[in-house]
Amino acid sequence: MNCPAHICPPIYNVHNTYIPRTVPYIHPVVNIHRRVIVNVPRHYYVPVTRNIVVDPGCPGCRR
Protein backbone atom coordinates (compact mmCIF):
# COMPACT_ATOMS: atom_id res chain seq x y z
CA MET A 1 0.00 0.00 0.00
CA ASN A 2 1.50 3.21 -1.12
CA CYS A 3 0.75 6.45 0.56
CA PRO A 4 -0.47 9.20 -1.69
CA ALA A 5 2.08 11.93 -2.42
CA HIS A 6 1.71 15.28 -0.80
CA ILE A 7 2.22 18.18 -3.20
CA CYS A 8 3.57 21.21 -1.41
CA PRO A 9 3.16 24.78 -2.67
CA PRO A 10 6.03 25.89 -4.90
CA ILE A 11 8.98 27.82 -3.54
CA TYR A 12 9.87 30.91 -5.57
CA ASN A 13 13.44 32.16 -5.76
CA VAL A 14 13.27 35.67 -7.23
CA HIS A 15 16.46 37.39 -8.36
CA ASN A 16 15.84 41.09 -9.01
CA THR A 17 18.16 43.04 -11.25
CA TYR A 18 17.90 46.85 -11.21
CA ILE A 19 18.66 48.91 -14.27
CA PRO A 20 19.06 52.67 -13.72
CA ARG A 21 16.98 54.98 -15.87
CA THR A 22 17.49 58.72 -15.69
CA VAL A 23 14.43 60.88 -15.19
CA PRO A 24 14.97 64.59 -15.91
CA TYR A 25 13.93 67.13 -13.29
CA ILE A 26 13.78 70.59 -14.79
CA HIS A 27 14.30 73.56 -12.45
CA PRO A 28 13.53 76.83 -14.23
CA VAL A 29 15.64 79.79 -13.13
CA VAL A 30 14.23 83.25 -13.87
CA ASN A 31 16.72 86.13 -13.88
CA ILE A 32 15.03 89.49 -13.34
CA HIS A 33 16.86 92.75 -13.97
CA ARG A 34 14.83 95.49 -12.34
CA ARG A 35 15.24 99.21 -12.83
CA VAL A 36 13.58 100.99 -9.97
CA ILE A 37 12.91 104.71 -10.40
CA VAL A 38 13.60 106.69 -7.25
CA ASN A 39 12.34 110.26 -6.91
CA VAL A 40 15.16 112.54 -5.82
CA PRO A 41 14.29 116.18 -5.03
CA ARG A 42 16.16 118.85 -6.97
CA HIS A 43 15.85 122.35 -5.57
CA TYR A 44 15.78 125.41 -7.80
CA TYR A 45 16.39 128.86 -6.34
CA VAL A 46 14.94 131.64 -8.47
CA PRO A 47 16.34 135.08 -7.63
CA VAL A 48 13.86 137.97 -7.61
CA THR A 49 15.04 141.58 -7.83
CA ARG A 50 12.74 144.34 -6.64
CA ASN A 51 13.38 148.04 -7.07
CA ILE A 52 11.82 149.93 -4.18
CA VAL A 53 11.57 153.70 -4.13
CA VAL A 54 11.50 155.23 -0.69
CA ASP A 55 9.95 158.71 -0.70
CA PRO A 56 10.80 160.57 2.47
CA GLY A 57 8.20 163.17 1.67
CA CYS A 58 8.58 166.92 1.36
CA PRO A 59 11.06 168.51 3.68
CA GLY A 60 9.32 170.63 6.27
CA CYS A 61 5.86 169.08 5.65
CA ARG A 62 4.15 167.30 8.48
CA ARG A 63 1.79 164.54 8.05
PDBQT receptor file of N, H, CA, C and O in Angstrom, charges set to zero:
ATOM      1  N   MET A   1       0.851  -1.154   0.000  1.00  0.00    +0.000 N 
ATOM      2  CA  MET A   1       0.000   0.000   0.000  1.00  0.00    +0.000 C 
ATOM      3  C   MET A   1       0.897   1.217   0.000  1.00  0.00    +0.000 C 
ATOM      4  O   MET A   1       1.719   1.418   0.893  1.00  0.00    +0.000 OA
ATOM      5  N   ASN A   2       0.722   1.976  -0.971  1.00  0.00    +0.000 N 
ATOM      6  H   ASN A   2       0.054   1.812  -1.697  1.00  0.00    +0.000 HD
ATOM      7  CA  ASN A   2       1.501   3.209  -1.124  1.00  0.00    +0.000 C 
ATOM      8  C   ASN A   2       0.692   4.378  -0.589  1.00  0.00    +0.000 C 
ATOM      9  O   ASN A   2      -0.519   4.482  -0.779  1.00  0.00    +0.000 OA
ATOM     10  N   CYS A   3       1.408   5.230   0.073  1.00  0.00    +0.000 N 
ATOM     11  H   CYS A   3       2.392   5.146   0.227  1.00  0.00    +0.000 HD
ATOM     12  CA  CYS A   3       0.748   6.453   0.563  1.00  0.00    +0.000 C 
ATOM     13  C   CYS A   3       0.693   7.465  -0.564  1.00  0.00    +0.000 C 
ATOM     14  O   CYS A   3       1.623   7.571  -1.362  1.00  0.00    +0.000 OA
ATOM     15  N   PRO A   4      -0.402   8.207  -0.625  1.00  0.00    +0.000 N 
ATOM     16  CA  PRO A   4      -0.470   9.202  -1.687  1.00  0.00    +0.000 C 
ATOM     17  C   PRO A   4       0.554  10.311  -1.459  1.00  0.00    +0.000 C 
ATOM     18  O   PRO A   4       0.874  10.636  -0.315  1.00  0.00    +0.000 OA
ATOM     19  N   ALA A   5       1.059  10.879  -2.521  1.00  0.00    +0.000 N 
ATOM     20  H   ALA A   5       0.799  10.615  -3.450  1.00  0.00    +0.000 HD
ATOM     21  CA  ALA A   5       2.080  11.933  -2.424  1.00  0.00    +0.000 C 
ATOM     22  C   ALA A   5       1.433  13.253  -2.005  1.00  0.00    +0.000 C 
ATOM     23  O   ALA A   5       0.325  13.602  -2.412  1.00  0.00    +0.000 OA
ATOM     24  N   HIS A   6       2.161  13.936  -1.201  1.00  0.00    +0.000 N 
ATOM     25  H   HIS A   6       3.061  13.652  -0.870  1.00  0.00    +0.000 HD
ATOM     26  CA  HIS A   6       1.709  15.276  -0.798  1.00  0.00    +0.000 C 
ATOM     27  C   HIS A   6       2.402  16.289  -1.700  1.00  0.00    +0.000 C 
ATOM     28  O   HIS A   6       3.628  16.282  -1.810  1.00  0.00    +0.000 OA
ATOM     29  N   ILE A   7       1.644  17.145  -2.335  1.00  0.00    +0.000 N 
ATOM     30  H   ILE A   7       0.648  17.151  -2.246  1.00  0.00    +0.000 HD
ATOM     31  CA  ILE A   7       2.216  18.177  -3.198  1.00  0.00    +0.000 C 
ATOM     32  C   ILE A   7       2.207  19.480  -2.410  1.00  0.00    +0.000 C 
ATOM     33  O   ILE A   7       1.160  20.014  -2.044  1.00  0.00    +0.000 OA
ATOM     34  N   CYS A   8       3.407  19.962  -2.167  1.00  0.00    +0.000 N 
ATOM     35  H   CYS A   8       4.258  19.529  -2.465  1.00  0.00    +0.000 HD
ATOM     36  CA  CYS A   8       3.572  21.207  -1.406  1.00  0.00    +0.000 C 
ATOM     37  C   CYS A   8       3.499  22.400  -2.353  1.00  0.00    +0.000 C 
ATOM     38  O   CYS A   8       3.751  22.260  -3.550  1.00  0.00    +0.000 OA
ATOM     39  N   PRO A   9       3.150  23.593  -1.813  1.00  0.00    +0.000 N 
ATOM     40  CA  PRO A   9       3.156  24.778  -2.671  1.00  0.00    +0.000 C 
ATOM     41  C   PRO A   9       4.569  25.062  -3.152  1.00  0.00    +0.000 C 
ATOM     42  O   PRO A   9       5.538  24.750  -2.459  1.00  0.00    +0.000 OA
ATOM     43  N   PRO A  10       4.692  25.662  -4.357  1.00  0.00    +0.000 N 
ATOM     44  CA  PRO A  10       6.028  25.885  -4.903  1.00  0.00    +0.000 C 
ATOM     45  C   PRO A  10       6.810  26.942  -4.134  1.00  0.00    +0.000 C 
ATOM     46  O   PRO A  10       6.221  27.841  -3.534  1.00  0.00    +0.000 OA
ATOM     47  N   ILE A  11       8.077  26.837  -4.151  1.00  0.00    +0.000 N 
ATOM     48  H   ILE A  11       8.555  26.106  -4.639  1.00  0.00    +0.000 HD
ATOM     49  CA  ILE A  11       8.982  27.823  -3.544  1.00  0.00    +0.000 C 
ATOM     50  C   ILE A  11       9.534  28.662  -4.680  1.00  0.00    +0.000 C 
ATOM     51  O   ILE A  11      10.062  28.140  -5.661  1.00  0.00    +0.000 OA
ATOM     52  N   TYR A  12       9.401  29.992  -4.529  1.00  0.00    +0.000 N 
ATOM     53  H   TYR A  12       8.971  30.417  -3.731  1.00  0.00    +0.000 HD
ATOM     54  CA  TYR A  12       9.871  30.907  -5.570  1.00  0.00    +0.000 C 
ATOM     55  C   TYR A  12      11.188  31.533  -5.138  1.00  0.00    +0.000 C 
ATOM     56  O   TYR A  12      11.274  32.097  -4.047  1.00  0.00    +0.000 OA
ATOM     57  N   ASN A  13      12.185  31.443  -5.953  1.00  0.00    +0.000 N 
ATOM     58  H   ASN A  13      12.115  30.985  -6.839  1.00  0.00    +0.000 HD
ATOM     59  CA  ASN A  13      13.436  32.157  -5.760  1.00  0.00    +0.000 C 
ATOM     60  C   ASN A  13      13.471  33.283  -6.798  1.00  0.00    +0.000 C 
ATOM     61  O   ASN A  13      13.623  33.034  -7.994  1.00  0.00    +0.000 OA
ATOM     62  N   VAL A  14      13.329  34.511  -6.327  1.00  0.00    +0.000 N 
ATOM     63  H   VAL A  14      13.206  34.714  -5.355  1.00  0.00    +0.000 HD
ATOM     64  CA  VAL A  14      13.271  35.667  -7.226  1.00  0.00    +0.000 C 
ATOM     65  C   VAL A  14      14.597  36.403  -7.143  1.00  0.00    +0.000 C 
ATOM     66  O   VAL A  14      15.055  36.737  -6.050  1.00  0.00    +0.000 OA
ATOM     67  N   HIS A  15      15.209  36.654  -8.272  1.00  0.00    +0.000 N 
ATOM     68  H   HIS A  15      14.837  36.383  -9.160  1.00  0.00    +0.000 HD
ATOM     69  CA  HIS A  15      16.463  37.385  -8.358  1.00  0.00    +0.000 C 
ATOM     70  C   HIS A  15      16.186  38.686  -9.122  1.00  0.00    +0.000 C 
ATOM     71  O   HIS A  15      16.030  38.678 -10.343  1.00  0.00    +0.000 OA
ATOM     72  N   ASN A  16      16.127  39.792  -8.394  1.00  0.00    +0.000 N 
ATOM     73  H   ASN A  16      16.253  39.799  -7.402  1.00  0.00    +0.000 HD
ATOM     74  CA  ASN A  16      15.837  41.092  -9.008  1.00  0.00    +0.000 C 
ATOM     75  C   ASN A  16      17.123  41.729  -9.514  1.00  0.00    +0.000 C 
ATOM     76  O   ASN A  16      18.148  41.714  -8.833  1.00  0.00    +0.000 OA
ATOM     77  N   THR A  17      17.057  42.269 -10.678  1.00  0.00    +0.000 N 
ATOM     78  H   THR A  17      16.224  42.282 -11.231  1.00  0.00    +0.000 HD
ATOM     79  CA  THR A  17      18.157  43.036 -11.250  1.00  0.00    +0.000 C 
ATOM     80  C   THR A  17      17.623  44.429 -11.530  1.00  0.00    +0.000 C 
ATOM     81  O   THR A  17      16.577  44.581 -12.161  1.00  0.00    +0.000 OA
ATOM     82  N   TYR A  18      18.349  45.465 -11.056  1.00  0.00    +0.000 N 
ATOM     83  H   TYR A  18      19.198  45.341 -10.544  1.00  0.00    +0.000 HD
ATOM     84  CA  TYR A  18      17.899  46.854 -11.209  1.00  0.00    +0.000 C 
ATOM     85  C   TYR A  18      18.714  47.541 -12.285  1.00  0.00    +0.000 C 
ATOM     86  O   TYR A  18      19.944  47.485 -12.290  1.00  0.00    +0.000 OA
ATOM     87  N   ILE A  19      18.018  48.181 -13.183  1.00  0.00    +0.000 N 
ATOM     88  H   ILE A  19      17.019  48.227 -13.179  1.00  0.00    +0.000 HD
ATOM     89  CA  ILE A  19      18.659  48.913 -14.268  1.00  0.00    +0.000 C 
ATOM     90  C   ILE A  19      18.333  50.392 -14.073  1.00  0.00    +0.000 C 
ATOM     91  O   ILE A  19      17.159  50.760 -14.036  1.00  0.00    +0.000 OA
ATOM     92  N   PRO A  20      19.354  51.247 -13.947  1.00  0.00    +0.000 N 
ATOM     93  CA  PRO A  20      19.062  52.667 -13.723  1.00  0.00    +0.000 C 
ATOM     94  C   PRO A  20      18.514  53.327 -14.989  1.00  0.00    +0.000 C 
ATOM     95  O   PRO A  20      18.962  53.049 -16.102  1.00  0.00    +0.000 OA
ATOM     96  N   ARG A  21      17.550  54.192 -14.790  1.00  0.00    +0.000 N 
ATOM     97  H   ARG A  21      17.186  54.418 -13.886  1.00  0.00    +0.000 HD
ATOM     98  CA  ARG A  21      16.978  54.978 -15.875  1.00  0.00    +0.000 C 
ATOM     99  C   ARG A  21      16.895  56.419 -15.395  1.00  0.00    +0.000 C 
ATOM    100  O   ARG A  21      16.288  56.698 -14.361  1.00  0.00    +0.000 OA
ATOM    101  N   THR A  22      17.492  57.318 -16.128  1.00  0.00    +0.000 N 
ATOM    102  H   THR A  22      17.985  57.092 -16.968  1.00  0.00    +0.000 HD
ATOM    103  CA  THR A  22      17.492  58.721 -15.694  1.00  0.00    +0.000 C 
ATOM    104  C   THR A  22      16.144  59.366 -16.010  1.00  0.00    +0.000 C 
ATOM    105  O   THR A  22      15.567  59.173 -17.080  1.00  0.00    +0.000 OA
ATOM    106  N   VAL A  23      15.677  60.130 -15.047  1.00  0.00    +0.000 N 
ATOM    107  H   VAL A  23      16.146  60.287 -14.178  1.00  0.00    +0.000 HD
ATOM    108  CA  VAL A  23      14.429  60.880 -15.189  1.00  0.00    +0.000 C 
ATOM    109  C   VAL A  23      14.785  62.346 -15.011  1.00  0.00    +0.000 C 
ATOM    110  O   VAL A  23      15.264  62.727 -13.943  1.00  0.00    +0.000 OA
ATOM    111  N   PRO A  24      14.566  63.186 -16.024  1.00  0.00    +0.000 N 
ATOM    112  CA  PRO A  24      14.965  64.595 -15.906  1.00  0.00    +0.000 C 
ATOM    113  C   PRO A  24      14.033  65.371 -14.976  1.00  0.00    +0.000 C 
ATOM    114  O   PRO A  24      12.811  65.240 -15.033  1.00  0.00    +0.000 OA
ATOM    115  N   TYR A  25      14.645  66.172 -14.132  1.00  0.00    +0.000 N 
ATOM    116  H   TYR A  25      15.638  66.279 -14.086  1.00  0.00    +0.000 HD
ATOM    117  CA  TYR A  25      13.931  67.126 -13.286  1.00  0.00    +0.000 C 
ATOM    118  C   TYR A  25      14.375  68.507 -13.739  1.00  0.00    +0.000 C 
ATOM    119  O   TYR A  25      15.552  68.853 -13.633  1.00  0.00    +0.000 OA
ATOM    120  N   ILE A  26      13.446  69.281 -14.234  1.00  0.00    +0.000 N 
ATOM    121  H   ILE A  26      12.490  68.999 -14.320  1.00  0.00    +0.000 HD
ATOM    122  CA  ILE A  26      13.779  70.594 -14.790  1.00  0.00    +0.000 C 
ATOM    123  C   ILE A  26      13.457  71.651 -13.738  1.00  0.00    +0.000 C 
ATOM    124  O   ILE A  26      12.336  71.726 -13.236  1.00  0.00    +0.000 OA
ATOM    125  N   HIS A  27      14.465  72.471 -13.411  1.00  0.00    +0.000 N 
ATOM    126  H   HIS A  27      15.376  72.411 -13.819  1.00  0.00    +0.000 HD
ATOM    127  CA  HIS A  27      14.304  73.558 -12.453  1.00  0.00    +0.000 C 
ATOM    128  C   HIS A  27      14.474  74.876 -13.199  1.00  0.00    +0.000 C 
ATOM    129  O   HIS A  27      15.603  75.275 -13.486  1.00  0.00    +0.000 OA
ATOM    130  N   PRO A  28      13.388  75.554 -13.517  1.00  0.00    +0.000 N 
ATOM    131  CA  PRO A  28      13.530  76.830 -14.230  1.00  0.00    +0.000 C 
ATOM    132  C   PRO A  28      14.121  77.907 -13.315  1.00  0.00    +0.000 C 
ATOM    133  O   PRO A  28      13.744  78.022 -12.149  1.00  0.00    +0.000 OA
ATOM    134  N   VAL A  29      15.036  78.678 -13.854  1.00  0.00    +0.000 N 
ATOM    135  H   VAL A  29      15.342  78.585 -14.801  1.00  0.00    +0.000 HD
ATOM    136  CA  VAL A  29      15.639  79.787 -13.133  1.00  0.00    +0.000 C 
ATOM    137  C   VAL A  29      15.292  81.057 -13.900  1.00  0.00    +0.000 C 
ATOM    138  O   VAL A  29      15.611  81.175 -15.083  1.00  0.00    +0.000 OA
ATOM    139  N   VAL A  30      14.644  82.002 -13.237  1.00  0.00    +0.000 N 
ATOM    140  H   VAL A  30      14.384  81.906 -12.276  1.00  0.00    +0.000 HD
ATOM    141  CA  VAL A  30      14.233  83.250 -13.870  1.00  0.00    +0.000 C 
ATOM    142  C   VAL A  30      15.133  84.356 -13.348  1.00  0.00    +0.000 C 
ATOM    143  O   VAL A  30      15.157  84.621 -12.146  1.00  0.00    +0.000 OA
ATOM    144  N   ASN A  31      15.871  85.002 -14.236  1.00  0.00    +0.000 N 
ATOM    145  H   ASN A  31      15.852  84.786 -15.213  1.00  0.00    +0.000 HD
ATOM    146  CA  ASN A  31      16.720  86.134 -13.877  1.00  0.00    +0.000 C 
ATOM    147  C   ASN A  31      15.949  87.414 -14.190  1.00  0.00    +0.000 C 
ATOM    148  O   ASN A  31      15.515  87.631 -15.322  1.00  0.00    +0.000 OA
ATOM    149  N   ILE A  32      15.789  88.246 -13.186  1.00  0.00    +0.000 N 
ATOM    150  H   ILE A  32      16.141  88.070 -12.266  1.00  0.00    +0.000 HD
ATOM    151  CA  ILE A  32      15.035  89.487 -13.344  1.00  0.00    +0.000 C 
ATOM    152  C   ILE A  32      15.986  90.653 -13.110  1.00  0.00    +0.000 C 
ATOM    153  O   ILE A  32      16.619  90.752 -12.059  1.00  0.00    +0.000 OA
ATOM    154  N   HIS A  33      16.078  91.529 -14.098  1.00  0.00    +0.000 N 
ATOM    155  H   HIS A  33      15.564  91.449 -14.952  1.00  0.00    +0.000 HD
ATOM    156  CA  HIS A  33      16.864  92.749 -13.973  1.00  0.00    +0.000 C 
ATOM    157  C   HIS A  33      15.876  93.902 -13.815  1.00  0.00    +0.000 C 
ATOM    158  O   HIS A  33      15.199  94.287 -14.768  1.00  0.00    +0.000 OA
ATOM    159  N   ARG A  34      15.803  94.440 -12.616  1.00  0.00    +0.000 N 
ATOM    160  H   ARG A  34      16.354  94.126 -11.842  1.00  0.00    +0.000 HD
ATOM    161  CA  ARG A  34      14.834  95.486 -12.337  1.00  0.00    +0.000 C 
ATOM    162  C   ARG A  34      15.505  96.852 -12.348  1.00  0.00    +0.000 C 
ATOM    163  O   ARG A  34      16.631  97.013 -11.876  1.00  0.00    +0.000 OA
ATOM    164  N   ARG A  35      14.805  97.813 -12.885  1.00  0.00    +0.000 N 
ATOM    165  H   ARG A  35      13.891  97.683 -13.269  1.00  0.00    +0.000 HD
ATOM    166  CA  ARG A  35      15.236  99.210 -12.834  1.00  0.00    +0.000 C 
ATOM    167  C   ARG A  35      14.172  99.965 -12.058  1.00  0.00    +0.000 C 
ATOM    168  O   ARG A  35      13.067 100.196 -12.549  1.00  0.00    +0.000 OA
ATOM    169  N   VAL A  36      14.517 100.337 -10.865  1.00  0.00    +0.000 N 
ATOM    170  H   VAL A  36      15.415 100.149 -10.467  1.00  0.00    +0.000 HD
ATOM    171  CA  VAL A  36      13.578 100.993  -9.972  1.00  0.00    +0.000 C 
ATOM    172  C   VAL A  36      13.828 102.498 -10.034  1.00  0.00    +0.000 C 
ATOM    173  O   VAL A  36      14.949 102.957  -9.817  1.00  0.00    +0.000 OA
ATOM    174  N   ILE A  37      12.791 103.251 -10.326  1.00  0.00    +0.000 N 
ATOM    175  H   ILE A  37      11.880 102.878 -10.502  1.00  0.00    +0.000 HD
ATOM    176  CA  ILE A  37      12.911 104.708 -10.402  1.00  0.00    +0.000 C 
ATOM    177  C   ILE A  37      12.696 105.274  -9.005  1.00  0.00    +0.000 C 
ATOM    178  O   ILE A  37      11.693 104.993  -8.349  1.00  0.00    +0.000 OA
ATOM    179  N   VAL A  38      13.654 106.071  -8.569  1.00  0.00    +0.000 N 
ATOM    180  H   VAL A  38      14.469 106.300  -9.102  1.00  0.00    +0.000 HD
ATOM    181  CA  VAL A  38      13.597 106.687  -7.249  1.00  0.00    +0.000 C 
ATOM    182  C   VAL A  38      13.495 108.200  -7.448  1.00  0.00    +0.000 C 
ATOM    183  O   VAL A  38      14.292 108.796  -8.173  1.00  0.00    +0.000 OA
ATOM    184  N   ASN A  39      12.514 108.805  -6.803  1.00  0.00    +0.000 N 
ATOM    185  H   ASN A  39      11.867 108.321  -6.215  1.00  0.00    +0.000 HD
ATOM    186  CA  ASN A  39      12.340 110.258  -6.907  1.00  0.00    +0.000 C 
ATOM    187  C   ASN A  39      13.332 110.965  -5.983  1.00  0.00    +0.000 C 
ATOM    188  O   ASN A  39      13.326 110.756  -4.770  1.00  0.00    +0.000 OA
ATOM    189  N   VAL A  40      14.169 111.793  -6.568  1.00  0.00    +0.000 N 
ATOM    190  H   VAL A  40      14.174 111.963  -7.554  1.00  0.00    +0.000 HD
ATOM    191  CA  VAL A  40      15.163 112.540  -5.821  1.00  0.00    +0.000 C 
ATOM    192  C   VAL A  40      14.832 114.027  -5.990  1.00  0.00    +0.000 C 
ATOM    193  O   VAL A  40      14.744 114.505  -7.121  1.00  0.00    +0.000 OA
ATOM    194  N   PRO A  41      14.647 114.766  -4.894  1.00  0.00    +0.000 N 
ATOM    195  CA  PRO A  41      14.291 116.183  -5.034  1.00  0.00    +0.000 C 
ATOM    196  C   PRO A  41      15.468 117.007  -5.560  1.00  0.00    +0.000 C 
ATOM    197  O   PRO A  41      16.615 116.813  -5.158  1.00  0.00    +0.000 OA
ATOM    198  N   ARG A  42      15.156 117.917  -6.457  1.00  0.00    +0.000 N 
ATOM    199  H   ARG A  42      14.224 118.074  -6.784  1.00  0.00    +0.000 HD
ATOM    200  CA  ARG A  42      16.158 118.850  -6.971  1.00  0.00    +0.000 C 
ATOM    201  C   ARG A  42      15.601 120.239  -6.742  1.00  0.00    +0.000 C 
ATOM    202  O   ARG A  42      14.535 120.584  -7.251  1.00  0.00    +0.000 OA
ATOM    203  N   HIS A  43      16.324 121.029  -5.977  1.00  0.00    +0.000 N 
ATOM    204  H   HIS A  43      17.190 120.749  -5.564  1.00  0.00    +0.000 HD
ATOM    205  CA  HIS A  43      15.846 122.345  -5.572  1.00  0.00    +0.000 C 
ATOM    206  C   HIS A  43      16.351 123.403  -6.546  1.00  0.00    +0.000 C 
ATOM    207  O   HIS A  43      17.520 123.416  -6.932  1.00  0.00    +0.000 OA
ATOM    208  N   TYR A  44      15.444 124.283  -6.928  1.00  0.00    +0.000 N 
ATOM    209  H   TYR A  44      14.494 124.273  -6.615  1.00  0.00    +0.000 HD
ATOM    210  CA  TYR A  44      15.780 125.413  -7.797  1.00  0.00    +0.000 C 
ATOM    211  C   TYR A  44      15.539 126.691  -6.997  1.00  0.00    +0.000 C 
ATOM    212  O   TYR A  44      14.490 126.860  -6.376  1.00  0.00    +0.000 OA
ATOM    213  N   TYR A  45      16.515 127.576  -7.020  1.00  0.00    +0.000 N 
ATOM    214  H   TYR A  45      17.367 127.439  -7.524  1.00  0.00    +0.000 HD
ATOM    215  CA  TYR A  45      16.389 128.862  -6.340  1.00  0.00    +0.000 C 
ATOM    216  C   TYR A  45      16.303 129.931  -7.418  1.00  0.00    +0.000 C 
ATOM    217  O   TYR A  45      17.237 130.123  -8.198  1.00  0.00    +0.000 OA
ATOM    218  N   VAL A  46      15.173 130.621  -7.452  1.00  0.00    +0.000 N 
ATOM    219  H   VAL A  46      14.415 130.464  -6.819  1.00  0.00    +0.000 HD
ATOM    220  CA  VAL A  46      14.938 131.642  -8.471  1.00  0.00    +0.000 C 
ATOM    221  C   VAL A  46      15.121 133.003  -7.804  1.00  0.00    +0.000 C 
ATOM    222  O   VAL A  46      14.352 133.367  -6.914  1.00  0.00    +0.000 OA
ATOM    223  N   PRO A  47      16.146 133.761  -8.236  1.00  0.00    +0.000 N 
ATOM    224  CA  PRO A  47      16.343 135.084  -7.632  1.00  0.00    +0.000 C 
ATOM    225  C   PRO A  47      15.291 136.078  -8.158  1.00  0.00    +0.000 C 
ATOM    226  O   PRO A  47      14.926 136.066  -9.333  1.00  0.00    +0.000 OA
ATOM    227  N   VAL A  48      14.831 136.919  -7.260  1.00  0.00    +0.000 N 
ATOM    228  H   VAL A  48      15.127 136.929  -6.305  1.00  0.00    +0.000 HD
ATOM    229  CA  VAL A  48      13.861 137.966  -7.605  1.00  0.00    +0.000 C 
ATOM    230  C   VAL A  48      14.469 139.303  -7.192  1.00  0.00    +0.000 C 
ATOM    231  O   VAL A  48      14.886 139.475  -6.047  1.00  0.00    +0.000 OA
ATOM    232  N   THR A  49      14.514 140.238  -8.122  1.00  0.00    +0.000 N 
ATOM    233  H   THR A  49      14.175 140.098  -9.052  1.00  0.00    +0.000 HD
ATOM    234  CA  THR A  49      15.041 141.580  -7.832  1.00  0.00    +0.000 C 
ATOM    235  C   THR A  49      13.884 142.566  -7.819  1.00  0.00    +0.000 C 
ATOM    236  O   THR A  49      13.088 142.625  -8.756  1.00  0.00    +0.000 OA
ATOM    237  N   ARG A  50      13.803 143.331  -6.755  1.00  0.00    +0.000 N 
ATOM    238  H   ARG A  50      14.449 143.283  -5.993  1.00  0.00    +0.000 HD
ATOM    239  CA  ARG A  50      12.743 144.337  -6.641  1.00  0.00    +0.000 C 
ATOM    240  C   ARG A  50      13.392 145.707  -6.452  1.00  0.00    +0.000 C 
ATOM    241  O   ARG A  50      14.290 145.878  -5.627  1.00  0.00    +0.000 OA
ATOM    242  N   ASN A  51      12.929 146.654  -7.214  1.00  0.00    +0.000 N 
ATOM    243  H   ASN A  51      12.200 146.515  -7.884  1.00  0.00    +0.000 HD
ATOM    244  CA  ASN A  51      13.376 148.039  -7.065  1.00  0.00    +0.000 C 
ATOM    245  C   ASN A  51      12.321 148.777  -6.250  1.00  0.00    +0.000 C 
ATOM    246  O   ASN A  51      11.171 148.917  -6.667  1.00  0.00    +0.000 OA
ATOM    247  N   ILE A  52      12.733 149.237  -5.101  1.00  0.00    +0.000 N 
ATOM    248  H   ILE A  52      13.667 149.124  -4.762  1.00  0.00    +0.000 HD
ATOM    249  CA  ILE A  52      11.819 149.926  -4.184  1.00  0.00    +0.000 C 
ATOM    250  C   ILE A  52      12.257 151.384  -4.076  1.00  0.00    +0.000 C 
ATOM    251  O   ILE A  52      13.424 151.687  -3.829  1.00  0.00    +0.000 OA
ATOM    252  N   VAL A  53      11.304 152.263  -4.264  1.00  0.00    +0.000 N 
ATOM    253  H   VAL A  53      10.356 152.017  -4.465  1.00  0.00    +0.000 HD
ATOM    254  CA  VAL A  53      11.572 153.702  -4.134  1.00  0.00    +0.000 C 
ATOM    255  C   VAL A  53      11.027 154.149  -2.783  1.00  0.00    +0.000 C 
ATOM    256  O   VAL A  53       9.849 153.970  -2.477  1.00  0.00    +0.000 OA
ATOM    257  N   VAL A  54      11.900 154.725  -2.000  1.00  0.00    +0.000 N 
ATOM    258  H   VAL A  54      12.858 154.871  -2.249  1.00  0.00    +0.000 HD
ATOM    259  CA  VAL A  54      11.496 155.234  -0.689  1.00  0.00    +0.000 C 
ATOM    260  C   VAL A  54      11.378 156.755  -0.820  1.00  0.00    +0.000 C 
ATOM    261  O   VAL A  54      12.363 157.439  -1.101  1.00  0.00    +0.000 OA
ATOM    262  N   ASP A  55      10.195 157.264  -0.619  1.00  0.00    +0.000 N 
ATOM    263  H   ASP A  55       9.395 156.709  -0.390  1.00  0.00    +0.000 HD
ATOM    264  CA  ASP A  55       9.955 158.708  -0.695  1.00  0.00    +0.000 C 
ATOM    265  C   ASP A  55       9.858 159.252   0.706  1.00  0.00    +0.000 C 
ATOM    266  O   ASP A  55       8.897 158.961   1.418  1.00  0.00    +0.000 OA
ATOM    267  N   PRO A  56      10.836 160.038   1.117  1.00  0.00    +0.000 N 
ATOM    268  CA  PRO A  56      10.800 160.567   2.474  1.00  0.00    +0.000 C 
ATOM    269  C   PRO A  56       9.764 161.694   2.638  1.00  0.00    +0.000 C 
ATOM    270  O   PRO A  56       9.541 162.185   3.745  1.00  0.00    +0.000 OA
ATOM    271  N   GLY A  57       9.171 162.074   1.584  1.00  0.00    +0.000 N 
ATOM    272  H   GLY A  57       9.351 161.675   0.685  1.00  0.00    +0.000 HD
ATOM    273  CA  GLY A  57       8.198 163.169   1.669  1.00  0.00    +0.000 C 
ATOM    274  C   GLY A  57       8.860 164.517   1.491  1.00  0.00    +0.000 C 
ATOM    275  O   GLY A  57      10.077 164.604   1.332  1.00  0.00    +0.000 OA
ATOM    276  N   CYS A  58       8.067 165.560   1.518  1.00  0.00    +0.000 N 
ATOM    277  H   CYS A  58       7.078 165.489   1.647  1.00  0.00    +0.000 HD
ATOM    278  CA  CYS A  58       8.584 166.919   1.357  1.00  0.00    +0.000 C 
ATOM    279  C   CYS A  58       9.278 167.377   2.633  1.00  0.00    +0.000 C 
ATOM    280  O   CYS A  58       8.782 167.157   3.738  1.00  0.00    +0.000 OA
ATOM    281  N   PRO A  59      10.419 168.009   2.465  1.00  0.00    +0.000 N 
ATOM    282  CA  PRO A  59      11.063 168.511   3.681  1.00  0.00    +0.000 C 
ATOM    283  C   PRO A  59      10.233 169.667   4.291  1.00  0.00    +0.000 C 
ATOM    284  O   PRO A  59       9.785 170.572   3.588  1.00  0.00    +0.000 OA
ATOM    285  N   GLY A  60      10.058 169.601   5.556  1.00  0.00    +0.000 N 
ATOM    286  H   GLY A  60      10.422 168.866   6.127  1.00  0.00    +0.000 HD
ATOM    287  CA  GLY A  60       9.316 170.633   6.269  1.00  0.00    +0.000 C 
ATOM    288  C   GLY A  60       7.826 170.377   6.301  1.00  0.00    +0.000 C 
ATOM    289  O   GLY A  60       7.115 171.126   6.970  1.00  0.00    +0.000 OA
ATOM    290  N   CYS A  61       7.310 169.377   5.627  1.00  0.00    +0.000 N 
ATOM    291  H   CYS A  61       7.888 168.769   5.083  1.00  0.00    +0.000 HD
ATOM    292  CA  CYS A  61       5.863 169.078   5.654  1.00  0.00    +0.000 C 
ATOM    293  C   CYS A  61       5.614 168.051   6.738  1.00  0.00    +0.000 C 
ATOM    294  O   CYS A  61       6.379 167.105   6.926  1.00  0.00    +0.000 OA
ATOM    295  N   ARG A  62       4.516 168.272   7.444  1.00  0.00    +0.000 N 
ATOM    296  H   ARG A  62       3.895 169.040   7.290  1.00  0.00    +0.000 HD
ATOM    297  CA  ARG A  62       4.149 167.302   8.478  1.00  0.00    +0.000 C 
ATOM    298  C   ARG A  62       2.920 166.512   8.034  1.00  0.00    +0.000 C 
ATOM    299  O   ARG A  62       1.988 167.045   7.432  1.00  0.00    +0.000 OA
ATOM    300  N   ARG A  63       2.955 165.386   8.314  1.00  0.00    +0.000 N 
ATOM    301  H   ARG A  63       3.712 164.953   8.803  1.00  0.00    +0.000 HD
ATOM    302  CA  ARG A  63       1.792 164.540   8.052  1.00  0.00    +0.000 C 
ATOM    303  C   ARG A  63       1.510 163.648   9.192  1.00  0.00    +0.000 C 
ATOM    304  O   ARG A  63       0.562 162.864   9.143  1.00  0.00    +0.000 OA
TER     305      ARG A  63
